[in-house]
Amino acid sequence: MLYENLAEEPYHVVKVIALFLREWTQRQKELTADEQFLHQGREPHLRHVLQGKRLLLFKEMLREL
């Protein structure tokens, strides 16, 4: 990653980052209903703590990376 950031042209680095963000933003939109269902099944105190967290998306990102 460091090599790519330092050796590649800046436009290429920005393009790769933008593509990464676009793909995961799209996946987040696809998982919205599943995320809501997951959070609704939690205990009230957990719902409060986990509010706004995208657990399924994070899980997929960890698996891919």
PDBQT receptor file of N, H, CA, C and O in Angstrom, charges set to zero:
ATOM      1  N   MET A   1       0.824  -1.179   0.000  1.00  0.00    +0.000 N 
ATOM      2  CA  MET A   1       0.000   0.000   0.000  1.00  0.00    +0.000 C 
ATOM      3  C   MET A   1       0.877   1.254   0.000  1.00  0.00    +0.000 C 
ATOM      4  O   MET A   1       0.640   2.176  -0.781  1.00  0.00    +0.000 OA
ATOM      5  N   LEU A   2       1.878   1.292   0.863  1.00  0.00    +0.000 N 
ATOM      6  H   LEU A   2       2.071   0.544   1.498  1.00  0.00    +0.000 HD
ATOM      7  CA  LEU A   2       2.757   2.456   0.897  1.00  0.00    +0.000 C 
ATOM      8  C   LEU A   2       3.467   2.643  -0.430  1.00  0.00    +0.000 C 
ATOM      9  O   LEU A   2       3.585   3.761  -0.932  1.00  0.00    +0.000 OA
ATOM     10  N   TYR A   3       3.938   1.539  -0.993  1.00  0.00    +0.000 N 
ATOM     11  H   TYR A   3       3.842   0.631  -0.584  1.00  0.00    +0.000 HD
ATOM     12  CA  TYR A   3       4.619   1.633  -2.277  1.00  0.00    +0.000 C 
ATOM     13  C   TYR A   3       3.690   2.216  -3.335  1.00  0.00    +0.000 C 
ATOM     14  O   TYR A   3       4.077   3.107  -4.090  1.00  0.00    +0.000 OA
ATOM     15  N   GLU A   4       2.460   1.704  -3.383  1.00  0.00    +0.000 N 
ATOM     16  H   GLU A   4       2.145   0.980  -2.770  1.00  0.00    +0.000 HD
ATOM     17  CA  GLU A   4       1.498   2.202  -4.371  1.00  0.00    +0.000 C 
ATOM     18  C   GLU A   4       1.214   3.687  -4.151  1.00  0.00    +0.000 C 
ATOM     19  O   GLU A   4       1.150   4.454  -5.111  1.00  0.00    +0.000 OA
ATOM     20  N   ASN A   5       1.045   4.093  -2.897  1.00  0.00    +0.000 N 
ATOM     21  H   ASN A   5       1.098   3.470  -2.117  1.00  0.00    +0.000 HD
ATOM     22  CA  ASN A   5       0.752   5.503  -2.614  1.00  0.00    +0.000 C 
ATOM     23  C   ASN A   5       1.907   6.413  -2.989  1.00  0.00    +0.000 C 
ATOM     24  O   ASN A   5       1.691   7.556  -3.391  1.00  0.00    +0.000 OA
ATOM     25  N   LEU A   6       3.131   5.921  -2.861  1.00  0.00    +0.000 N 
ATOM     26  H   LEU A   6       3.307   4.993  -2.534  1.00  0.00    +0.000 HD
ATOM     27  CA  LEU A   6       4.293   6.761  -3.157  1.00  0.00    +0.000 C 
ATOM     28  C   LEU A   6       4.764   6.646  -4.599  1.00  0.00    +0.000 C 
ATOM     29  O   LEU A   6       5.289   7.609  -5.158  1.00  0.00    +0.000 OA
ATOM     30  N   ALA A   7       4.583   5.488  -5.201  1.00  0.00    +0.000 N 
ATOM     31  H   ALA A   7       4.156   4.706  -4.748  1.00  0.00    +0.000 HD
ATOM     32  CA  ALA A   7       5.117   5.263  -6.546  1.00  0.00    +0.000 C 
ATOM     33  C   ALA A   7       4.119   5.584  -7.653  1.00  0.00    +0.000 C 
ATOM     34  O   ALA A   7       4.520   5.994  -8.742  1.00  0.00    +0.000 OA
ATOM     35  N   GLU A   8       2.846   5.407  -7.394  1.00  0.00    +0.000 N 
ATOM     36  H   GLU A   8       2.520   5.074  -6.509  1.00  0.00    +0.000 HD
ATOM     37  CA  GLU A   8       1.836   5.636  -8.430  1.00  0.00    +0.000 C 
ATOM     38  C   GLU A   8       1.549   7.125  -8.589  1.00  0.00    +0.000 C 
ATOM     39  O   GLU A   8       1.836   7.932  -7.705  1.00  0.00    +0.000 OA
ATOM     40  N   GLU A   9       0.987   7.457  -9.714  1.00  0.00    +0.000 N 
ATOM     41  H   GLU A   9       0.753   6.801 -10.432  1.00  0.00    +0.000 HD
ATOM     42  CA  GLU A   9       0.557   8.834  -9.962  1.00  0.00    +0.000 C 
ATOM     43  C   GLU A   9      -0.582   9.176  -9.004  1.00  0.00    +0.000 C 
ATOM     44  O   GLU A   9      -1.410   8.316  -8.702  1.00  0.00    +0.000 OA
ATOM     45  N   PRO A  10      -0.635  10.407  -8.527  1.00  0.00    +0.000 N 
ATOM     46  CA  PRO A  10      -1.686  10.792  -7.567  1.00  0.00    +0.000 C 
ATOM     47  C   PRO A  10      -3.101  10.546  -8.079  1.00  0.00    +0.000 C 
ATOM     48  O   PRO A  10      -3.969  10.133  -7.310  1.00  0.00    +0.000 OA
ATOM     49  N   TYR A  11      -3.346  10.789  -9.350  1.00  0.00    +0.000 N 
ATOM     50  H   TYR A  11      -2.641  11.124  -9.976  1.00  0.00    +0.000 HD
ATOM     51  CA  TYR A  11      -4.700  10.565  -9.882  1.00  0.00    +0.000 C 
ATOM     52  C   TYR A  11      -5.088   9.089  -9.783  1.00  0.00    +0.000 C 
ATOM     53  O   TYR A  11      -6.253   8.764  -9.556  1.00  0.00    +0.000 OA
ATOM     54  N   HIS A  12      -4.107   8.199  -9.955  1.00  0.00    +0.000 N 
ATOM     55  H   HIS A  12      -3.160   8.464 -10.140  1.00  0.00    +0.000 HD
ATOM     56  CA  HIS A  12      -4.385   6.770  -9.863  1.00  0.00    +0.000 C 
ATOM     57  C   HIS A  12      -4.741   6.379  -8.422  1.00  0.00    +0.000 C 
ATOM     58  O   HIS A  12      -5.662   5.594  -8.200  1.00  0.00    +0.000 OA
ATOM     59  N   VAL A  13      -4.018   6.922  -7.461  1.00  0.00    +0.000 N 
ATOM     60  H   VAL A  13      -3.270   7.560  -7.642  1.00  0.00    +0.000 HD
ATOM     61  CA  VAL A  13      -4.285   6.635  -6.050  1.00  0.00    +0.000 C 
ATOM     62  C   VAL A  13      -5.685   7.116  -5.679  1.00  0.00    +0.000 C 
ATOM     63  O   VAL A  13      -6.434   6.396  -5.020  1.00  0.00    +0.000 OA
ATOM     64  N   VAL A  14      -6.036   8.317  -6.096  1.00  0.00    +0.000 N 
ATOM     65  H   VAL A  14      -5.427   8.902  -6.632  1.00  0.00    +0.000 HD
ATOM     66  CA  VAL A  14      -7.362   8.868  -5.802  1.00  0.00    +0.000 C 
ATOM     67  C   VAL A  14      -8.445   8.042  -6.481  1.00  0.00    +0.000 C 
ATOM     68  O   VAL A  14      -9.507   7.813  -5.901  1.00  0.00    +0.000 OA
ATOM     69  N   LYS A  15      -8.187   7.598  -7.693  1.00  0.00    +0.000 N 
ATOM     70  H   LYS A  15      -7.325   7.784  -8.164  1.00  0.00    +0.000 HD
ATOM     71  CA  LYS A  15      -9.155   6.785  -8.427  1.00  0.00    +0.000 C 
ATOM     72  C   LYS A  15      -9.412   5.465  -7.704  1.00  0.00    +0.000 C 
ATOM     73  O   LYS A  15     -10.562   5.038  -7.598  1.00  0.00    +0.000 OA
ATOM     74  N   VAL A  16      -8.373   4.821  -7.209  1.00  0.00    +0.000 N 
ATOM     75  H   VAL A  16      -7.439   5.168  -7.295  1.00  0.00    +0.000 HD
ATOM     76  CA  VAL A  16      -8.518   3.549  -6.494  1.00  0.00    +0.000 C 
ATOM     77  C   VAL A  16      -9.305   3.761  -5.204  1.00  0.00    +0.000 C 
ATOM     78  O   VAL A  16     -10.180   2.960  -4.872  1.00  0.00    +0.000 OA
ATOM     79  N   ILE A  17      -9.004   4.820  -4.485  1.00  0.00    +0.000 N 
ATOM     80  H   ILE A  17      -8.294   5.471  -4.754  1.00  0.00    +0.000 HD
ATOM     81  CA  ILE A  17      -9.718   5.121  -3.238  1.00  0.00    +0.000 C 
ATOM     82  C   ILE A  17     -11.192   5.395  -3.526  1.00  0.00    +0.000 C 
ATOM     83  O   ILE A  17     -12.066   4.900  -2.814  1.00  0.00    +0.000 OA
ATOM     84  N   ALA A  18     -11.469   6.175  -4.556  1.00  0.00    +0.000 N 
ATOM     85  H   ALA A  18     -10.759   6.577  -5.134  1.00  0.00    +0.000 HD
ATOM     86  CA  ALA A  18     -12.851   6.506  -4.904  1.00  0.00    +0.000 C 
ATOM     87  C   ALA A  18     -13.629   5.252  -5.294  1.00  0.00    +0.000 C 
ATOM     88  O   ALA A  18     -14.796   5.108  -4.929  1.00  0.00    +0.000 OA
ATOM     89  N   LEU A  19     -13.000   4.358  -6.023  1.00  0.00    +0.000 N 
ATOM     90  H   LEU A  19     -12.052   4.475  -6.320  1.00  0.00    +0.000 HD
ATOM     91  CA  LEU A  19     -13.648   3.108  -6.423  1.00  0.00    +0.000 C 
ATOM     92  C   LEU A  19     -13.954   2.252  -5.200  1.00  0.00    +0.000 C 
ATOM     93  O   LEU A  19     -15.042   1.686  -5.088  1.00  0.00    +0.000 OA
ATOM     94  N   PHE A  20     -12.993   2.159  -4.283  1.00  0.00    +0.000 N 
ATOM     95  H   PHE A  20     -12.109   2.618  -4.373  1.00  0.00    +0.000 HD
ATOM     96  CA  PHE A  20     -13.179   1.410  -3.042  1.00  0.00    +0.000 C 
ATOM     97  C   PHE A  20     -14.370   1.955  -2.268  1.00  0.00    +0.000 C 
ATOM     98  O   PHE A  20     -15.223   1.188  -1.822  1.00  0.00    +0.000 OA
ATOM     99  N   LEU A  21     -14.435   3.268  -2.107  1.00  0.00    +0.000 N 
ATOM    100  H   LEU A  21     -13.743   3.891  -2.469  1.00  0.00    +0.000 HD
ATOM    101  CA  LEU A  21     -15.530   3.889  -1.359  1.00  0.00    +0.000 C 
ATOM    102  C   LEU A  21     -16.869   3.724  -2.067  1.00  0.00    +0.000 C 
ATOM    103  O   LEU A  21     -17.889   3.501  -1.415  1.00  0.00    +0.000 OA
ATOM    104  N   ARG A  22     -16.876   3.829  -3.376  1.00  0.00    +0.000 N 
ATOM    105  H   ARG A  22     -16.047   4.009  -3.905  1.00  0.00    +0.000 HD
ATOM    106  CA  ARG A  22     -18.113   3.674  -4.137  1.00  0.00    +0.000 C 
ATOM    107  C   ARG A  22     -18.671   2.265  -3.990  1.00  0.00    +0.000 C 
ATOM    108  O   ARG A  22     -19.874   2.088  -3.799  1.00  0.00    +0.000 OA
ATOM    109  N   GLU A  23     -17.805   1.265  -4.077  1.00  0.00    +0.000 N 
ATOM    110  H   GLU A  23     -16.827   1.409  -4.232  1.00  0.00    +0.000 HD
ATOM    111  CA  GLU A  23     -18.253  -0.121  -3.964  1.00  0.00    +0.000 C 
ATOM    112  C   GLU A  23     -18.840  -0.407  -2.587  1.00  0.00    +0.000 C 
ATOM    113  O   GLU A  23     -19.885  -1.050  -2.480  1.00  0.00    +0.000 OA
ATOM    114  N   TRP A  24     -18.176   0.066  -1.531  1.00  0.00    +0.000 N 
ATOM    115  H   TRP A  24     -17.328   0.588  -1.618  1.00  0.00    +0.000 HD
ATOM    116  CA  TRP A  24     -18.663  -0.212  -0.184  1.00  0.00    +0.000 C 
ATOM    117  C   TRP A  24     -19.883   0.627   0.164  1.00  0.00    +0.000 C 
ATOM    118  O   TRP A  24     -20.723   0.191   0.951  1.00  0.00    +0.000 OA
ATOM    119  N   THR A  25     -19.997   1.803  -0.398  1.00  0.00    +0.000 N 
ATOM    120  H   THR A  25     -19.314   2.157  -1.037  1.00  0.00    +0.000 HD
ATOM    121  CA  THR A  25     -21.197   2.609  -0.194  1.00  0.00    +0.000 C 
ATOM    122  C   THR A  25     -22.400   1.921  -0.830  1.00  0.00    +0.000 C 
ATOM    123  O   THR A  25     -23.484   1.888  -0.248  1.00  0.00    +0.000 OA
ATOM    124  N   GLN A  26     -22.204   1.377  -2.014  1.00  0.00    +0.000 N 
ATOM    125  H   GLN A  26     -21.323   1.403  -2.486  1.00  0.00    +0.000 HD
ATOM    126  CA  GLN A  26     -23.278   0.641  -2.684  1.00  0.00    +0.000 C 
ATOM    127  C   GLN A  26     -23.670  -0.590  -1.883  1.00  0.00    +0.000 C 
ATOM    128  O   GLN A  26     -24.855  -0.884  -1.729  1.00  0.00    +0.000 OA
ATOM    129  N   ARG A  27     -22.680  -1.310  -1.372  1.00  0.00    +0.000 N 
ATOM    130  H   ARG A  27     -21.717  -1.072  -1.497  1.00  0.00    +0.000 HD
ATOM    131  CA  ARG A  27     -22.969  -2.506  -0.576  1.00  0.00    +0.000 C 
ATOM    132  C   ARG A  27     -23.705  -2.133   0.699  1.00  0.00    +0.000 C 
ATOM    133  O   ARG A  27     -24.594  -2.864   1.134  1.00  0.00    +0.000 OA
ATOM    134  N   GLN A  28     -23.351  -1.008   1.302  1.00  0.00    +0.000 N 
ATOM    135  H   GLN A  28     -22.629  -0.414   0.949  1.00  0.00    +0.000 HD
ATOM    136  CA  GLN A  28     -24.031  -0.536   2.510  1.00  0.00    +0.000 C 
ATOM    137  C   GLN A  28     -25.501  -0.283   2.225  1.00  0.00    +0.000 C 
ATOM    138  O   GLN A  28     -26.353  -0.609   3.051  1.00  0.00    +0.000 OA
ATOM    139  N   LYS A  29     -25.810   0.288   1.082  1.00  0.00    +0.000 N 
ATOM    140  H   LYS A  29     -25.118   0.553   0.411  1.00  0.00    +0.000 HD
ATOM    141  CA  LYS A  29     -27.201   0.530   0.708  1.00  0.00    +0.000 C 
ATOM    142  C   LYS A  29     -27.961  -0.785   0.545  1.00  0.00    +0.000 C 
ATOM    143  O   LYS A  29     -29.130  -0.886   0.919  1.00  0.00    +0.000 OA
ATOM    144  N   GLU A  30     -27.288  -1.790  -0.017  1.00  0.00    +0.000 N 
ATOM    145  H   GLU A  30     -26.339  -1.708  -0.322  1.00  0.00    +0.000 HD
ATOM    146  CA  GLU A  30     -27.918  -3.096  -0.207  1.00  0.00    +0.000 C 
ATOM    147  C   GLU A  30     -28.199  -3.789   1.125  1.00  0.00    +0.000 C 
ATOM    148  O   GLU A  30     -29.155  -4.557   1.230  1.00  0.00    +0.000 OA
ATOM    149  N   LEU A  31     -27.384  -3.528   2.136  1.00  0.00    +0.000 N 
ATOM    150  H   LEU A  31     -26.608  -2.903   2.051  1.00  0.00    +0.000 HD
ATOM    151  CA  LEU A  31     -27.515  -4.191   3.433  1.00  0.00    +0.000 C 
ATOM    152  C   LEU A  31     -28.404  -3.439   4.421  1.00  0.00    +0.000 C 
ATOM    153  O   LEU A  31     -28.583  -3.903   5.547  1.00  0.00    +0.000 OA
ATOM    154  N   THR A  32     -28.961  -2.306   4.038  1.00  0.00    +0.000 N 
ATOM    155  H   THR A  32     -28.816  -1.929   3.123  1.00  0.00    +0.000 HD
ATOM    156  CA  THR A  32     -29.717  -1.467   4.968  1.00  0.00    +0.000 C 
ATOM    157  C   THR A  32     -30.836  -2.231   5.669  1.00  0.00    +0.000 C 
ATOM    158  O   THR A  32     -30.956  -2.151   6.891  1.00  0.00    +0.000 OA
ATOM    159  N   ALA A  33     -31.649  -2.959   4.932  1.00  0.00    +0.000 N 
ATOM    160  H   ALA A  33     -31.552  -3.023   3.939  1.00  0.00    +0.000 HD
ATOM    161  CA  ALA A  33     -32.768  -3.684   5.544  1.00  0.00    +0.000 C 
ATOM    162  C   ALA A  33     -32.267  -4.766   6.498  1.00  0.00    +0.000 C 
ATOM    163  O   ALA A  33     -32.819  -4.943   7.584  1.00  0.00    +0.000 OA
ATOM    164  N   ASP A  34     -31.230  -5.483   6.098  1.00  0.00    +0.000 N 
ATOM    165  H   ASP A  34     -30.781  -5.340   5.216  1.00  0.00    +0.000 HD
ATOM    166  CA  ASP A  34     -30.676  -6.529   6.958  1.00  0.00    +0.000 C 
ATOM    167  C   ASP A  34     -30.075  -5.930   8.231  1.00  0.00    +0.000 C 
ATOM    168  O   ASP A  34     -30.198  -6.509   9.311  1.00  0.00    +0.000 OA
ATOM    169  N   GLU A  35     -29.432  -4.783   8.102  1.00  0.00    +0.000 N 
ATOM    170  H   GLU A  35     -29.332  -4.313   7.225  1.00  0.00    +0.000 HD
ATOM    171  CA  GLU A  35     -28.855  -4.111   9.277  1.00  0.00    +0.000 C 
ATOM    172  C   GLU A  35     -29.969  -3.706  10.246  1.00  0.00    +0.000 C 
ATOM    173  O   GLU A  35     -29.835  -3.885  11.456  1.00  0.00    +0.000 OA
ATOM    174  N   GLN A  36     -31.054  -3.168   9.720  1.00  0.00    +0.000 N 
ATOM    175  H   GLN A  36     -31.163  -3.022   8.736  1.00  0.00    +0.000 HD
ATOM    176  CA  GLN A  36     -32.167  -2.761  10.581  1.00  0.00    +0.000 C 
ATOM    177  C   GLN A  36     -32.753  -3.970  11.304  1.00  0.00    +0.000 C 
ATOM    178  O   GLN A  36     -33.054  -3.899  12.496  1.00  0.00    +0.000 OA
ATOM    179  N   PHE A  37     -32.913  -5.068  10.589  1.00  0.00    +0.000 N 
ATOM    180  H   PHE A  37     -32.668  -5.125   9.621  1.00  0.00    +0.000 HD
ATOM    181  CA  PHE A  37     -33.443  -6.285  11.201  1.00  0.00    +0.000 C 
ATOM    182  C   PHE A  37     -32.505  -6.784  12.305  1.00  0.00    +0.000 C 
ATOM    183  O   PHE A  37     -32.960  -7.188  13.376  1.00  0.00    +0.000 OA
ATOM    184  N   LEU A  38     -31.219  -6.756  12.043  1.00  0.00    +0.000 N 
ATOM    185  H   LEU A  38     -30.850  -6.429  11.174  1.00  0.00    +0.000 HD
ATOM    186  CA  LEU A  38     -30.232  -7.185  13.029  1.00  0.00    +0.000 C 
ATOM    187  C   LEU A  38     -30.320  -6.334  14.293  1.00  0.00    +0.000 C 
ATOM    188  O   LEU A  38     -30.317  -6.868  15.403  1.00  0.00    +0.000 OA
ATOM    189  N   HIS A  39     -30.397  -5.030  14.132  1.00  0.00    +0.000 N 
ATOM    190  H   HIS A  39     -30.399  -4.596  13.230  1.00  0.00    +0.000 HD
ATOM    191  CA  HIS A  39     -30.436  -4.121  15.279  1.00  0.00    +0.000 C 
ATOM    192  C   HIS A  39     -31.752  -4.236  16.058  1.00  0.00    +0.000 C 
ATOM    193  O   HIS A  39     -31.767  -4.100  17.281  1.00  0.00    +0.000 OA
ATOM    194  N   GLN A  40     -32.841  -4.483  15.352  1.00  0.00    +0.000 N 
ATOM    195  H   GLN A  40     -32.829  -4.593  14.358  1.00  0.00    +0.000 HD
ATOM    196  CA  GLN A  40     -34.136  -4.605  16.036  1.00  0.00    +0.000 C 
ATOM    197  C   GLN A  40     -34.184  -5.827  16.939  1.00  0.00    +0.000 C 
ATOM    198  O   GLN A  40     -34.933  -5.841  17.916  1.00  0.00    +0.000 OA
ATOM    199  N   GLY A  41     -33.405  -6.846  16.632  1.00  0.00    +0.000 N 
ATOM    200  H   GLY A  41     -32.796  -6.835  15.838  1.00  0.00    +0.000 HD
ATOM    201  CA  GLY A  41     -33.394  -8.057  17.421  1.00  0.00    +0.000 C 
ATOM    202  C   GLY A  41     -32.515  -7.982  18.660  1.00  0.00    +0.000 C 
ATOM    203  O   GLY A  41     -32.451  -8.938  19.433  1.00  0.00    +0.000 OA
ATOM    204  N   ARG A  42     -31.844  -6.867  18.856  1.00  0.00    +0.000 N 
ATOM    205  H   ARG A  42     -31.896  -6.091  18.228  1.00  0.00    +0.000 HD
ATOM    206  CA  ARG A  42     -30.944  -6.706  19.999  1.00  0.00    +0.000 C 
ATOM    207  C   ARG A  42     -31.703  -6.213  21.220  1.00  0.00    +0.000 C 
ATOM    208  O   ARG A  42     -32.802  -5.670  21.120  1.00  0.00    +0.000 OA
ATOM    209  N   GLU A  43     -31.083  -6.419  22.375  1.00  0.00    +0.000 N 
ATOM    210  H   GLU A  43     -30.190  -6.860  22.457  1.00  0.00    +0.000 HD
ATOM    211  CA  GLU A  43     -31.615  -5.874  23.620  1.00  0.00    +0.000 C 
ATOM    212  C   GLU A  43     -31.593  -4.354  23.551  1.00  0.00    +0.000 C 
ATOM    213  O   GLU A  43     -30.756  -3.784  22.851  1.00  0.00    +0.000 OA
ATOM    214  N   PRO A  44     -32.503  -3.681  24.272  1.00  0.00    +0.000 N 
ATOM    215  CA  PRO A  44     -32.572  -2.217  24.195  1.00  0.00    +0.000 C 
ATOM    216  C   PRO A  44     -31.249  -1.501  24.501  1.00  0.00    +0.000 C 
ATOM    217  O   PRO A  44     -30.903  -0.527  23.832  1.00  0.00    +0.000 OA
ATOM    218  N   HIS A  45     -30.514  -1.980  25.506  1.00  0.00    +0.000 N 
ATOM    219  H   HIS A  45     -30.795  -2.772  26.049  1.00  0.00    +0.000 HD
ATOM    220  CA  HIS A  45     -29.251  -1.310  25.828  1.00  0.00    +0.000 C 
ATOM    221  C   HIS A  45     -28.220  -1.504  24.721  1.00  0.00    +0.000 C 
ATOM    222  O   HIS A  45     -27.405  -0.615  24.475  1.00  0.00    +0.000 OA
ATOM    223  N   LEU A  46     -28.246  -2.658  24.050  1.00  0.00    +0.000 N 
ATOM    224  H   LEU A  46     -28.909  -3.380  24.250  1.00  0.00    +0.000 HD
ATOM    225  CA  LEU A  46     -27.344  -2.877  22.920  1.00  0.00    +0.000 C 
ATOM    226  C   LEU A  46     -27.763  -2.059  21.709  1.00  0.00    +0.000 C 
ATOM    227  O   LEU A  46     -26.919  -1.537  20.981  1.00  0.00    +0.000 OA
ATOM    228  N   ARG A  47     -29.076  -1.949  21.494  1.00  0.00    +0.000 N 
ATOM    229  H   ARG A  47     -29.762  -2.374  22.086  1.00  0.00    +0.000 HD
ATOM    230  CA  ARG A  47     -29.565  -1.122  20.387  1.00  0.00    +0.000 C 
ATOM    231  C   ARG A  47     -29.050   0.303  20.516  1.00  0.00    +0.000 C 
ATOM    232  O   ARG A  47     -28.648   0.927  19.534  1.00  0.00    +0.000 OA
ATOM    233  N   HIS A  48     -29.069   0.800  21.731  1.00  0.00    +0.000 N 
ATOM    234  H   HIS A  48     -29.395   0.294  22.529  1.00  0.00    +0.000 HD
ATOM    235  CA  HIS A  48     -28.598   2.173  21.969  1.00  0.00    +0.000 C 
ATOM    236  C   HIS A  48     -27.098   2.291  21.676  1.00  0.00    +0.000 C 
ATOM    237  O   HIS A  48     -26.666   3.231  21.009  1.00  0.00    +0.000 OA
ATOM    238  N   VAL A  49     -26.317   1.348  22.169  1.00  0.00    +0.000 N 
ATOM    239  H   VAL A  49     -26.668   0.584  22.710  1.00  0.00    +0.000 HD
ATOM    240  CA  VAL A  49     -24.866   1.386  21.989  1.00  0.00    +0.000 C 
ATOM    241  C   VAL A  49     -24.482   1.188  20.527  1.00  0.00    +0.000 C 
ATOM    242  O   VAL A  49     -23.552   1.827  20.035  1.00  0.00    +0.000 OA
ATOM    243  N   LEU A  50     -25.190   0.309  19.840  1.00  0.00    +0.000 N 
ATOM    244  H   LEU A  50     -25.945  -0.210  20.240  1.00  0.00    +0.000 HD
ATOM    245  CA  LEU A  50     -24.847  -0.035  18.460  1.00  0.00    +0.000 C 
ATOM    246  C   LEU A  50     -25.577   0.818  17.425  1.00  0.00    +0.000 C 
ATOM    247  O   LEU A  50     -25.429   0.589  16.225  1.00  0.00    +0.000 OA
ATOM    248  N   GLN A  51     -26.352   1.784  17.867  1.00  0.00    +0.000 N 
ATOM    249  H   GLN A  51     -26.472   1.970  18.842  1.00  0.00    +0.000 HD
ATOM    250  CA  GLN A  51     -27.104   2.627  16.948  1.00  0.00    +0.000 C 
ATOM    251  C   GLN A  51     -26.148   3.312  15.958  1.00  0.00    +0.000 C 
ATOM    252  O   GLN A  51     -25.164   3.938  16.350  1.00  0.00    +0.000 OA
ATOM    253  N   GLY A  52     -26.465   3.176  14.688  1.00  0.00    +0.000 N 
ATOM    254  H   GLY A  52     -27.265   2.668  14.369  1.00  0.00    +0.000 HD
ATOM    255  CA  GLY A  52     -25.657   3.806  13.643  1.00  0.00    +0.000 C 
ATOM    256  C   GLY A  52     -24.469   2.977  13.186  1.00  0.00    +0.000 C 
ATOM    257  O   GLY A  52     -23.791   3.344  12.226  1.00  0.00    +0.000 OA
ATOM    258  N   LYS A  53     -24.209   1.870  13.855  1.00  0.00    +0.000 N 
ATOM    259  H   LYS A  53     -24.759   1.571  14.635  1.00  0.00    +0.000 HD
ATOM    260  CA  LYS A  53     -23.085   1.017  13.471  1.00  0.00    +0.000 C 
ATOM    261  C   LYS A  53     -23.545   0.067  12.370  1.00  0.00    +0.000 C 
ATOM    262  O   LYS A  53     -24.634  -0.503  12.445  1.00  0.00    +0.000 OA
ATOM    263  N   ARG A  54     -22.733  -0.094  11.381  1.00  0.00    +0.000 N 
ATOM    264  H   ARG A  54     -21.849   0.369  11.321  1.00  0.00    +0.000 HD
ATOM    265  CA  ARG A  54     -23.056  -0.976  10.260  1.00  0.00    +0.000 C 
ATOM    266  C   ARG A  54     -22.274  -2.277  10.425  1.00  0.00    +0.000 C 
ATOM    267  O   ARG A  54     -21.231  -2.477   9.803  1.00  0.00    +0.000 OA
ATOM    268  N   LEU A  55     -22.791  -3.137  11.260  1.00  0.00    +0.000 N 
ATOM    269  H   LEU A  55     -23.639  -2.975  11.765  1.00  0.00    +0.000 HD
ATOM    270  CA  LEU A  55     -22.090  -4.350  11.654  1.00  0.00    +0.000 C 
ATOM    271  C   LEU A  55     -21.923  -5.334  10.509  1.00  0.00    +0.000 C 
ATOM    272  O   LEU A  55     -20.854  -5.923  10.350  1.00  0.00    +0.000 OA
ATOM    273  N   LEU A  56     -22.962  -5.518   9.715  1.00  0.00    +0.000 N 
ATOM    274  H   LEU A  56     -23.831  -5.040   9.844  1.00  0.00    +0.000 HD
ATOM    275  CA  LEU A  56     -22.867  -6.471   8.600  1.00  0.00    +0.000 C 
ATOM    276  C   LEU A  56     -21.872  -5.988   7.548  1.00  0.00    +0.000 C 
ATOM    277  O   LEU A  56     -21.115  -6.781   6.989  1.00  0.00    +0.000 OA
ATOM    278  N   LEU A  57     -21.879  -4.703   7.289  1.00  0.00    +0.000 N 
ATOM    279  H   LEU A  57     -22.494  -4.059   7.744  1.00  0.00    +0.000 HD
ATOM    280  CA  LEU A  57     -20.935  -4.135   6.328  1.00  0.00    +0.000 C 
ATOM    281  C   LEU A  57     -19.513  -4.299   6.845  1.00  0.00    +0.000 C 
ATOM    282  O   LEU A  57     -18.620  -4.698   6.098  1.00  0.00    +0.000 OA
ATOM    283  N   PHE A  58     -19.302  -3.996   8.109  1.00  0.00    +0.000 N 
ATOM    284  H   PHE A  58     -20.028  -3.672   8.716  1.00  0.00    +0.000 HD
ATOM    285  CA  PHE A  58     -17.985  -4.122   8.705  1.00  0.00    +0.000 C 
ATOM    286  C   PHE A  58     -17.500  -5.572   8.645  1.00  0.00    +0.000 C 
ATOM    287  O   PHE A  58     -16.329  -5.828   8.365  1.00  0.00    +0.000 OA
ATOM    288  N   LYS A  59     -18.391  -6.503   8.906  1.00  0.00    +0.000 N 
ATOM    289  H   LYS A  59     -19.343  -6.294   9.134  1.00  0.00    +0.000 HD
ATOM    290  CA  LYS A  59     -18.062  -7.923   8.849  1.00  0.00    +0.000 C 
ATOM    291  C   LYS A  59     -17.601  -8.309   7.438  1.00  0.00    +0.000 C 
ATOM    292  O   LYS A  59     -16.603  -9.012   7.280  1.00  0.00    +0.000 OA
ATOM    293  N   GLU A  60     -18.326  -7.852   6.423  1.00  0.00    +0.000 N 
ATOM    294  H   GLU A  60     -19.136  -7.281   6.551  1.00  0.00    +0.000 HD
ATOM    295  CA  GLU A  60     -17.948  -8.149   5.042  1.00  0.00    +0.000 C 
ATOM    296  C   GLU A  60     -16.613  -7.509   4.674  1.00  0.00    +0.000 C 
ATOM    297  O   GLU A  60     -15.796  -8.114   3.980  1.00  0.00    +0.000 OA
ATOM    298  N   MET A  61     -16.400  -6.295   5.139  1.00  0.00    +0.000 N 
ATOM    299  H   MET A  61     -17.064  -5.804   5.703  1.00  0.00    +0.000 HD
ATOM    300  CA  MET A  61     -15.138  -5.612   4.834  1.00  0.00    +0.000 C 
ATOM    301  C   MET A  61     -13.961  -6.357   5.469  1.00  0.00    +0.000 C 
ATOM    302  O   MET A  61     -12.916  -6.521   4.841  1.00  0.00    +0.000 OA
ATOM    303  N   LEU A  62     -14.131  -6.798   6.692  1.00  0.00    +0.000 N 
ATOM    304  H   LEU A  62     -14.981  -6.665   7.202  1.00  0.00    +0.000 HD
ATOM    305  CA  LEU A  62     -13.062  -7.537   7.363  1.00  0.00    +0.000 C 
ATOM    306  C   LEU A  62     -12.759  -8.848   6.635  1.00  0.00    +0.000 C 
ATOM    307  O   LEU A  62     -11.599  -9.227   6.475  1.00  0.00    +0.000 OA
ATOM    308  N   ARG A  63     -13.802  -9.525   6.204  1.00  0.00    +0.000 N 
ATOM    309  H   ARG A  63     -14.744  -9.217   6.334  1.00  0.00    +0.000 HD
ATOM    310  CA  ARG A  63     -13.598 -10.780   5.477  1.00  0.00    +0.000 C 
ATOM    311  C   ARG A  63     -12.846 -10.556   4.168  1.00  0.00    +0.000 C 
ATOM    312  O   ARG A  63     -11.959 -11.331   3.811  1.00  0.00    +0.000 OA
ATOM    313  N   GLU A  64     -13.204  -9.501   3.467  1.00  0.00    +0.000 N 
ATOM    314  H   GLU A  64     -13.925  -8.872   3.757  1.00  0.00    +0.000 HD
ATOM    315  CA  GLU A  64     -12.551  -9.246   2.171  1.00  0.00    +0.000 C 
ATOM    316  C   GLU A  64     -11.112  -8.792   2.340  1.00  0.00    +0.000 C 
ATOM    317  O   GLU A  64     -10.231  -9.207   1.587  1.00  0.00    +0.000 OA
ATOM    318  N   LEU A  65     -10.875  -7.947   3.320  1.00  0.00    +0.000 N 
ATOM    319  H   LEU A  65     -11.591  -7.609   3.931  1.00  0.00    +0.000 HD
ATOM    320  CA  LEU A  65      -9.526  -7.430   3.506  1.00  0.00    +0.000 C 
ATOM    321  C   LEU A  65      -8.646  -8.437   4.216  1.00  0.00    +0.000 C 
ATOM    322  O   LEU A  65      -7.469  -8.167   4.457  1.00  0.00    +0.000 OA
TER     323      LEU A  65
